[in-house]
Amino acid sequence: MPPTLASLVQHSALKLTVRAGEDHLDRPVRWAHVSELADPVPYMEGGELLLTTAMTLDADDPQAMRRYVRRLARAGVVGLGFAIGVNYDTVPDALLAAAREEDLPLVEVPRRTPFLAISKAVSAAISADQYRAVTAGFEAQRELTKAALSDGPAVLIAKLAAHVDGWAALYDTSGAVVAAAPEWAARRAARLAPDVARLRERAAPASAVVGADDASGDRVELQSLGTGRRVRGALAVGTGAPLGTAERYAVHSAVALLTLTTERSRSLQSAEQRLGAAVLRMLLSGQQDHARAVAGDLYGGLLDAPFRLVIAEPAGEGDPAGLGALAETMESAAARCGEAVLVVPEGARLVVLAADGGEAVAACAAHEAAEGEELVIGLSAPAGPIAAASAYKQAEQALSVARRRGQLLVEHEQLVAGSVLPLLADDAVRAFADGMLRALYEHDATGRGDLVASLRAWLSRHGQWDAAAADLGVHRHTLRYRMRRVEEILGRSLDDPDVRMELWLALKATSAPDA
């Protein structure tokens, strides 16, 4: 630790005597400064032990001494060393009273102790403290490096917490806590999620200091991890006081090691993606056995249980970077619960094979809800390796519907369980329906009959004349006449089931609400 007034008083060679401020001798001394100015404050930075012989001071004037000592205290001077036997044989009562009034430590310096000796003692103590801090920092760096190489990030976080005498937590790319030490720190770290989110919005490297929390009273430093534009994680370090030199060495070492680990993980991730692309191609081509052999332990467990295929694309002119964010979200969610996930970038789209009912699929939906409309996503029904090609087609179909409807995410099961009618809201279908029925609408507009309503009633009753006529409130012969007019105007026979189907869908399309 740095030198304090107490350590200087205890220095046997200096022979210093405390005359005031005995309760504040634990203050650290940043430097020893000699000044005979009546107002040395403009030349002070705070934390100094000021040494003086009162050559230019009227040390017997109570008012002058009160102003002098008050200025020193407000400037952050930690103590005043007064030399006796030079201009004054003893410490003047006025100065002594002023020091006691301000509770400023006042140290009597005997004539045989030169100010230079005090300055040397302070300098030597500061140098020794810095040497100890650097040595401790290098030792912490060695220990943290060993933990990073041998034991992983969780052990590194635990050792860092011990070095700073506080707590530490590691966040992944999504802002979730993946490691914390001690165990209770996970709850404290989780409360910092908004601060971590703001840090992630800044380009790496970035840092922030969070003030003392009402509940914990600690001081937290946040450091981003990563070397690129996108933050790859964050480190939080909580302590009861600002970090010292040794502790800061440890934190900087941890940031560097975790960043290297992150960058190395990205390289491994790239290799895994190439392997995943090969596995996916084999699955889609029906080579399930080869896919299992290539996947090995990395993806093998994923192919032993029902999975879902996810296909995502930018919405409209959306930023393709959104695909990377989605991939990171799903991979982080899978990693937190030990799931396997296969992520394959395919140009302007992203294909993900994830466990059915797992956290990765849930994170996909949550990501879209949080991020907005920058992506459209199609999700297949649960499938196994044999049905991978069908699942891929299902995901593409769901993606197409999501894009057509302007929705963020559509599951294929929703299409199967729902109605075909919403699909008729497509502009191309409506254009076809308008063209097919235009002549009938133009006829009705002249007031010469209600052919469209009659056609709708007749089709809804499956061609039953009496029932349809009753619905319309007309005689069945009138309805038969109208249906002949429909055939004449359209030039198509209502006896053809395909014509009846097309007309029914056209009627539905023209009345279908926007999806």
Disulfide bonds with the S-S distance in Angstrom:
none
